Amino acid sequence: MRLAIAVMIAGGFGTLVRYWVDGLVSSHFGTQFPIGIFIINVVGAFLLGFCFTFLTDRLVLDAWMRFAITTGFIGAFTTFSTMTFNTAQMLSSGNIGFAVVNSLGSVCCGIIASYSGIVLGRIV
């Protein structure tokens, strides 16, 4: 029960931070390209790689705390469904170039960010 509650609470915070970051980035860069969601997903991929590695290899935490951080906070902070929805909207409105950049860029940058987080988590 403690695990479920911890994931739920951390997930609520992750969602709020995503909402805040997306709003902040969108207000500065506009909404033609979903740069806020792109940044959130790449940063989240890095954080997941780093936190999972660091919290299991270096700083051993209880499972409920590790899940609260990774599954709860970071899982709610990132948003694959919004990225794919944004890409589908771009395709339906004829912005094929933006759709390709958003989908391929999110996946490629996400993988690089995750790997970088894993490497950093092992070093720290």
N, C-alpha and C positions, 0 to 999 in steps of 0.2 A: 504494500500500500504506500509506503514511504517513497518508493521509486516512482510510482505513477503520479503522486502529488508533486514531487520534485520536478519531473519532466513537464507537467502541466504549468507549474509556476514559471519555470525557466522559459518554456515555450511562449508564454504570455509576454515576457520581457523581450524575447527575440523578435516577436511580431511587432511590438511597439518600436523597437530600434530600427527594424526594416522600414516601417512606415515613416519614421522620422528621417532616416538617411535618404530614402527615395524622394521624399518631399523636398529636402534640402538640395539634393543634386538636381532634381528636375527644375526647381526654381532658379538655379544658376545656369543650367545648360538647355532648358526648354524640354519639350516633350516629343519632338519629331522622331528622335531615336531614344529608346528606353535606357539611357546610360546609367540611371540610378539602379535599375534592376541588374544590369550588366555588372556594375561595380559591386553590388551586394553579393551576387553569386560568385564572383571571382574571389572577393575577400572572404566570403564564407567557406569556399573550397580550401583556401589557404588555412583558415582558422581550424577547420575540421581536421585537415592533415596534421597540423601542428599540435592541436589539443589532444587528439586521440593518441598520437605518438608520445607526446610529452607526459600525458596523464597515465599511460600504461607502461612506458619504459623508464621514465625518470622519476616522476612524482606519483607514486601509487596511491590513488584515492579509492575510497569505497565505491562500489559499482553504482550506487544511486547518485552520487555526486558526478561521476564521469558521464553517466547517461543524461543527467540534468543539463550538463554543459553541452555535450555533443548532440544528442538527439533532441533535447528540449530547446535550448537557446539557439544553437547554430542551425538545427533543423528548421526551426520557425523563422530564423533570420533569412535564410536562403529561400528561393522560391522558383523551382523548376517550372511549376505550372504557369506562373506569370510570364516567364521567359518564353515558353512555348506558345502561350496565348498571344503575346505581343508579336511573335514571329508570324503566327497565323493571320493576325490582323494586317501586318505589313504585306503579306502575300495577297490577301484579299483586296487590298487597296492598290496593288500594283507596284509596291516598293520592294521589288525582288532583291535588289542589291542590299538594302538594309536588312532584309530577312535573312539573307545568306550570312552577312557579317554578324548579325545577332546570334544566329544559331551556331554557326561554326566557331565564331569568336568566343562565345560563352563556353562551349565544350572544350576547345583547345586551351584557352586561357585558364579554365577551371582545372584541367588536368595538370597543367604546368604549376598552377598555384598550389594544388593539393600536394604534388610531389615536393615542391619547395618547402611547404609546411612540414612534411614528413622529415625531410633532410634537416631542417632547422630544429625540429623536435628532438632529433637524435643527437644533435650537436650540443644543444643547451643543457 
